[in-house]
């Protein structure tokens, strides 16, 4: 069985389910062998060998921390922009810009 460890919670849950299924199947096979032979069946007929290829330690911090850094940077950018605009309105410089006698440039295609 292969587990994708990029979502560590889901992989851990799937890992636990897989272990329990394999162990119950192995005990069922061992019980049938005991009934047939009437003696000890020895080692387990199935041994789960679990291998997680991606994020093998199942550490979610490798994925949460970079995402949080990006999210914080986006929030700070939006917050600084809104604070700057609000301060310009409070200081009155936005009204001064709007009241200047400058007109927008005329497009050349209007000729």
Secondary structure, DSSP 8 states (H G I E B T S, - for coil): -EEETTSHHHHHHHHHHHHHHHHHHHHHHHHHHHHHHSS---S-S-----EEEESTT--THHHHHHHHHHHHHHHHHHHHHHHHHHHHHHHTHHHHHHHSS------GGG-
